[in-house]
Amino acid sequence: MQLKPRIEERHKALIRCRLHGSGFDKDACILDASSRGLLLTLARPPAHGEMIEIYVNGHSLLGQVEWINGRRMGMKLHERIDVMAFITGATGSLALKRGEFAKVKRTAAMQYDWSQMLARQGQFAFAVVAITVAGYFLVSTVTQSLGSMDKISAILAQN
């Protein structure tokens, strides 16, 4: 099976949402998003082709189930959305007006990824410092313990 090439970049997310369709309401989690669709995971996805509505962060998005694979499903959105506004939880309309999509610059997506990278580097640096300090105290404690044992051995040897 040959997959279709991606039309646009996906943006990773982890956002709780509520699905509503004909005769059901279900909790789900959005795993990634693009202006055209969403990747969701839930216990029992609705049927392929079903029209659904998603409620997330005060927004309501309409779309259709494009595919299902186990607990995952792809949803094609009824209208294009501003992905960065969606992921960051912005208020107001998420819908991109006709022609507006071409005006959305990649710099917003690049800044988002850049800030995530800096945050991860900061977490890594903190972990390295914490491990170094813990190692220093461990070595210091072991050295002091060995020194005390040498003194006890010397006292016992004299007696």
KEMI-242460 format. One record per residue: residue in one letter; x, y, z of N, C-alpha, C in turn. Coordinates in nm, 3 decimals. Layout:
<recs>
type  nx  ny  nz  cax  cay  caz  cx  cy  cz
A  X  Y  Z  X  Y  Z  X  Y  Z
...
</recs>
This chain:
<recs>
type  nx  ny  nz  cax  cay  caz  cx  cy  cz
M  0.083  -0.117  0.000  0.000  0.000  0.000  0.088  0.124  0.000
Q  0.069  0.210  -0.095  0.148  0.332  -0.105  0.069  0.448  -0.043
L  0.135  0.518  0.051  0.070  0.630  0.117  0.079  0.755  0.032
K  -0.024  0.838  0.040  -0.023  0.966  -0.030  0.078  1.057  0.037
P  0.148  1.139  -0.041  0.241  1.233  0.023  0.162  1.336  0.105
R  0.220  1.381  0.213  0.154  1.480  0.299  0.147  1.614  0.227
I  0.031  1.676  0.235  0.011  1.806  0.171  0.079  1.915  0.251
E  0.076  1.901  0.384  0.140  2.000  0.470  0.189  1.934  0.598
E  0.273  2.008  0.669  0.334  1.959  0.791  0.230  1.936  0.901
R  0.252  1.831  0.980  0.168  1.804  1.096  0.238  1.864  1.218
H  0.158  1.907  1.314  0.212  1.964  1.437  0.168  1.875  1.553
K  0.265  1.822  1.628  0.236  1.733  1.740  0.155  1.807  1.845
A  0.066  1.735  1.909  -0.018  1.792  2.015  -0.057  1.680  2.110
L  -0.110  1.716  2.222  -0.167  1.621  2.316  -0.279  1.698  2.387
I  -0.396  1.697  2.323  -0.507  1.781  2.367  -0.632  1.694  2.387
R  -0.688  1.701  2.507  -0.813  1.629  2.534  -0.929  1.699  2.463
C  -1.023  1.620  2.414  -1.139  1.677  2.346  -1.259  1.586  2.365
R  -1.373  1.631  2.317  -1.498  1.555  2.324  -1.554  1.543  2.183
L  -1.585  1.421  2.139  -1.644  1.396  2.007  -1.794  1.381  2.020
H  -1.866  1.436  1.926  -2.011  1.421  1.923  -2.050  1.383  1.781
G  -2.130  1.280  1.768  -2.178  1.236  1.638  -2.321  1.190  1.650
S  -2.367  1.119  1.549  -2.507  1.072  1.552  -2.521  0.963  1.658
G  -2.573  1.002  1.774  -2.600  0.906  1.879  -2.484  0.874  1.971
F  -2.378  0.951  1.972  -2.269  0.923  2.065  -2.199  1.051  2.109
D  -2.139  1.043  2.227  -2.047  1.142  2.283  -1.931  1.064  2.340
K  -1.809  1.098  2.299  -1.693  1.021  2.342  -1.578  1.115  2.377
D  -1.498  1.075  2.476  -1.374  1.145  2.506  -1.267  1.096  2.411
A  -1.179  1.186  2.369  -1.071  1.150  2.278  -0.950  1.238  2.308
C  -0.842  1.209  2.240  -0.719  1.287  2.254  -0.665  1.318  2.114
I  -0.635  1.445  2.089  -0.578  1.486  1.961  -0.427  1.469  1.970
L  -0.368  1.394  1.875  -0.225  1.366  1.876  -0.146  1.456  1.782
D  -0.208  1.495  1.671  -0.144  1.594  1.584  -0.250  1.667  1.504
A  -0.208  1.781  1.446  -0.303  1.865  1.375  -0.237  1.930  1.256
S  -0.316  1.954  1.153  -0.277  2.037  1.039  -0.397  2.127  1.012
S  -0.385  2.219  0.919  -0.496  2.309  0.892  -0.614  2.234  0.832
R  -0.590  2.114  0.777  -0.694  2.037  0.709  -0.752  1.923  0.791
G  -0.682  1.879  0.898  -0.731  1.763  0.969  -0.661  1.736  1.100
L  -0.710  1.633  1.169  -0.660  1.596  1.300  -0.636  1.446  1.308
L  -0.539  1.406  1.388  -0.518  1.266  1.424  -0.564  1.252  1.568
L  -0.658  1.160  1.590  -0.714  1.141  1.724  -0.697  0.997  1.767
T  -0.700  0.977  1.898  -0.704  0.842  1.953  -0.817  0.835  2.054
L  -0.890  0.725  2.052  -1.000  0.703  2.144  -1.032  0.555  2.149
A  -1.105  0.515  2.252  -1.133  0.372  2.273  -1.203  0.308  2.155
R  -1.310  0.370  2.106  -1.385  0.314  1.993  -1.416  0.426  1.894
P  -1.337  0.437  1.789  -1.362  0.543  1.690  -1.495  0.524  1.618
P  -1.556  0.634  1.575  -1.679  0.623  1.496  -1.649  0.563  1.359
A  -1.752  0.532  1.283  -1.737  0.467  1.154  -1.674  0.559  1.049
H  -1.606  0.498  0.954  -1.548  0.572  0.842  -1.658  0.648  0.770
G  -1.631  0.774  0.738  -1.727  0.856  0.664  -1.826  0.929  0.751
E  -1.830  0.898  0.880  -1.927  0.962  0.969  -1.892  1.109  0.993
M  -1.994  1.193  0.994  -1.977  1.334  1.025  -1.971  1.350  1.176
I  -1.870  1.422  1.226  -1.855  1.440  1.370  -1.824  1.585  1.403
E  -1.844  1.616  1.531  -1.812  1.749  1.581  -1.722  1.729  1.702
I  -1.617  1.809  1.710  -1.522  1.801  1.821  -1.532  1.929  1.902
Y  -1.537  1.912  2.035  -1.535  2.026  2.127  -1.401  2.024  2.197
V  -1.327  2.133  2.182  -1.195  2.142  2.244  -1.163  2.288  2.275
N  -1.119  2.312  2.397  -1.077  2.447  2.440  -1.176  2.556  2.402
G  -1.303  2.529  2.418  -1.405  2.629  2.386  -1.437  2.643  2.239
H  -1.381  2.557  2.156  -1.405  2.561  2.012  -1.486  2.439  1.969
S  -1.556  2.453  1.860  -1.630  2.344  1.800  -1.581  2.329  1.655
L  -1.532  2.211  1.621  -1.481  2.184  1.486  -1.564  2.074  1.422
L  -1.606  2.095  1.298  -1.683  1.996  1.223  -1.593  1.925  1.124
G  -1.621  1.797  1.104  -1.542  1.723  1.006  -1.599  1.585  0.982
Q  -1.519  1.504  0.911  -1.561  1.371  0.872  -1.449  1.272  0.898
V  -1.485  1.152  0.941  -1.385  1.047  0.966  -1.330  1.001  0.831
E  -1.200  1.020  0.811  -1.133  0.983  0.685  -1.083  0.840  0.688
W  -1.027  0.800  0.801  -0.972  0.665  0.813  -0.973  0.623  0.960
I  -0.964  0.491  0.980  -0.958  0.433  1.115  -0.852  0.324  1.113
N  -0.772  0.319  1.220  -0.673  0.213  1.236  -0.662  0.183  1.385
G  -0.732  0.078  1.430  -0.734  0.045  1.572  -0.802  0.155  1.652
R  -0.727  0.213  1.746  -0.782  0.320  1.830  -0.759  0.458  1.771
R  -0.690  0.465  1.660  -0.661  0.593  1.597  -0.755  0.621  1.482
M  -0.776  0.750  1.458  -0.859  0.788  1.344  -0.812  0.922  1.289
G  -0.832  0.940  1.161  -0.803  1.067  1.096  -0.933  1.139  1.068
M  -0.935  1.268  1.096  -1.054  1.349  1.074  -1.022  1.460  0.977
K  -1.098  1.468  0.869  -1.084  1.576  0.773  -1.175  1.689  0.819
L  -1.119  1.808  0.839  -1.197  1.920  0.888  -1.282  1.982  0.778
H  -1.397  2.034  0.818  -1.490  2.098  0.725  -1.429  2.227  0.668
E  -1.355  2.301  0.751  -1.287  2.421  0.704  -1.147  2.425  0.764
R  -1.057  2.491  0.696  -0.920  2.500  0.741  -0.910  2.583  0.869
I  -0.814  2.544  0.954  -0.796  2.615  1.080  -0.653  2.669  1.092
D  -0.636  2.767  1.179  -0.504  2.819  1.215  -0.449  2.723  1.320
V  -0.355  2.639  1.280  -0.306  2.532  1.366  -0.237  2.586  1.491
M  -0.155  2.688  1.478  -0.085  2.742  1.594  -0.184  2.799  1.696
A  -0.288  2.867  1.649  -0.390  2.920  1.740  -0.462  2.804  1.808
F  -0.487  2.698  1.734  -0.555  2.581  1.788  -0.471  2.514  1.897
I  -0.343  2.489  1.868  -0.255  2.418  1.961  -0.230  2.501  2.087
T  -0.214  2.631  2.071  -0.185  2.716  2.186  -0.310  2.751  2.266
G  -0.428  2.713  2.218  -0.552  2.737  2.291  -0.603  2.880  2.279
A  -0.573  2.946  2.168  -0.617  3.084  2.148  -0.769  3.094  2.145
T  -0.819  3.209  2.186  -0.962  3.232  2.180  -0.996  3.295  2.045
G  -1.123  3.300  2.013  -1.166  3.355  1.885  -1.176  3.247  1.780
S  -1.205  3.288  1.659  -1.225  3.194  1.550  -1.093  3.129  1.509
L  -1.097  3.000  1.483  -0.980  2.927  1.433  -0.982  2.915  1.282
A  -1.096  2.943  1.221  -1.112  2.923  1.078  -1.027  3.021  0.999
L  -0.959  2.969  0.898  -0.884  3.054  0.805  -0.976  3.092  0.692
K  -0.979  3.220  0.661  -1.063  3.266  0.550  -0.997  3.231  0.418
R  -1.075  3.227  0.313  -1.024  3.192  0.180  -0.906  3.283  0.145
G  -0.796  3.224  0.106  -0.677  3.300  0.069  -0.589  3.335  0.188
E  -0.643  3.327  0.308  -0.566  3.362  0.427  -0.459  3.257  0.455
F  -0.486  3.132  0.418  -0.390  3.026  0.445  -0.256  3.055  0.379
A  -0.260  3.109  0.258  -0.135  3.139  0.188  -0.056  3.247  0.260
K  -0.124  3.332  0.338  -0.057  3.440  0.409  0.006  3.394  0.540
V  -0.039  3.281  0.592  0.015  3.233  0.719  0.160  3.193  0.695
K  0.250  3.254  0.770  0.392  3.230  0.748  0.440  3.109  0.827
R  0.540  3.043  0.776  0.598  2.928  0.845  0.673  2.971  0.970
T  0.702  3.101  0.982  0.781  3.145  1.096  0.710  3.114  1.227
A  0.578  3.119  1.231  0.506  3.088  1.354  0.532  2.944  1.395
A  0.526  2.853  1.299  0.553  2.713  1.329  0.699  2.694  1.369
M  0.789  2.764  1.303  0.931  2.752  1.335  0.958  2.807  1.475
Q  0.894  2.919  1.514  0.912  2.975  1.647  0.860  2.878  1.752
Y  0.747  2.814  1.725  0.690  2.718  1.818  0.787  2.602  1.840
D  0.841  2.547  1.734  0.935  2.437  1.746  1.063  2.482  1.815
W  1.108  2.604  1.785  1.230  2.659  1.845  1.212  2.672  1.996
S  1.099  2.723  2.040  1.076  2.740  2.183  1.071  2.604  2.253
Q  1.012  2.504  2.188  1.010  2.371  2.247  1.152  2.316  2.260
M  1.233  2.338  2.158  1.370  2.289  2.161  1.448  2.355  2.275
L  1.432  2.486  2.294  1.500  2.555  2.402  1.455  2.504  2.538
A  1.327  2.477  2.552  1.276  2.424  2.678  1.336  2.287  2.708
R  1.347  2.204  2.606  1.406  2.071  2.625  1.553  2.082  2.661
Q  1.626  2.175  2.599  1.766  2.194  2.631  1.783  2.239  2.775
G  1.694  2.326  2.821  1.698  2.372  2.960  1.674  2.257  3.057
Q  1.578  2.170  3.023  1.550  2.054  3.108  1.670  1.960  3.112
F  1.735  1.942  2.998  1.852  1.854  2.991  1.966  1.913  3.074
A  1.990  2.043  3.062  2.097  2.107  3.138  2.070  2.094  3.288
F  1.945  2.113  3.330  1.910  2.099  3.470  1.938  1.956  3.518
A  1.901  1.857  3.437  1.923  1.717  3.474  2.072  1.688  3.488
V  2.154  1.740  3.398  2.299  1.718  3.404  2.356  1.778  3.533
V  2.315  1.901  3.565  2.363  1.966  3.688  2.319  1.887  3.811
A  2.191  1.844  3.814  2.140  1.768  3.928  2.217  1.637  3.946
I  2.245  1.567  3.838  2.319  1.441  3.845  2.462  1.465  3.892
T  2.524  1.573  3.845  2.661  1.606  3.885  2.668  1.636  4.034
V  2.574  1.717  4.084  2.571  1.751  4.226  2.547  1.625  4.310
A  2.453  1.541  4.269  2.426  1.417  4.342  2.549  1.327  4.342
G  2.619  1.319  4.231  2.741  1.238  4.222  2.849  1.290  4.315
Y  2.863  1.423  4.323  2.963  1.484  4.412  2.935  1.445  4.557
F  2.807  1.459  4.598  2.772  1.426  4.736  2.790  1.277  4.764
L  2.762  1.193  4.667  2.781  1.049  4.685  2.928  1.016  4.703
V  3.014  1.071  4.618  3.159  1.047  4.627  3.212  1.101  4.760
S  3.166  1.218  4.800  3.209  1.279  4.926  3.171  1.191  5.044
T  3.048  1.140  5.045  3.001  1.055  5.154  3.079  0.925  5.160
V  3.104  0.863  5.045  3.180  0.738  5.040  3.323  0.761  5.088
T  3.384  0.872  5.046  3.521  0.903  5.086  3.530  0.922  5.237
Q  3.434  0.996  5.295  3.432  1.016  5.440  3.413  0.884  5.513
S  3.327  0.798  5.461  3.303  0.668  5.524  3.427  0.582  5.520
L  3.497  0.582  5.408  3.621  0.503  5.398  3.727  0.558  5.492
G  3.735  0.691  5.505  3.831  0.752  5.598  3.802  0.712  5.741
S  3.675  0.709  5.779  3.636  0.667  5.915  3.671  0.521  5.938
M  3.654  0.439  5.836  3.686  0.297  5.849  3.836  0.278  5.868
D  3.918  0.359  5.799  4.064  0.351  5.815  4.105  0.386  5.958
K  4.040  0.487  6.015  4.071  0.528  6.153  4.034  0.416  6.249
I  3.919  0.353  6.230  3.875  0.243  6.317  3.972  0.126  6.306
S  4.014  0.096  6.183  4.109  -0.013  6.161  4.242  0.015  6.231
A  4.288  0.140  6.227  4.414  0.177  6.291  4.401  0.162  6.442
I  4.288  0.203  6.499  4.267  0.192  6.644  4.265  0.044  6.685
L  4.196  -0.037  6.608  4.187  -0.180  6.639  4.323  -0.248  6.624
A  4.404  -0.201  6.531  4.535  -0.261  6.510  4.629  -0.230  6.626
Q  4.611  -0.113  6.689  4.696  -0.076  6.803  4.663  -0.158  6.926
N  4.542  -0.200  6.939  4.501  -0.274  7.061  4.530  -0.417  7.045
</recs>
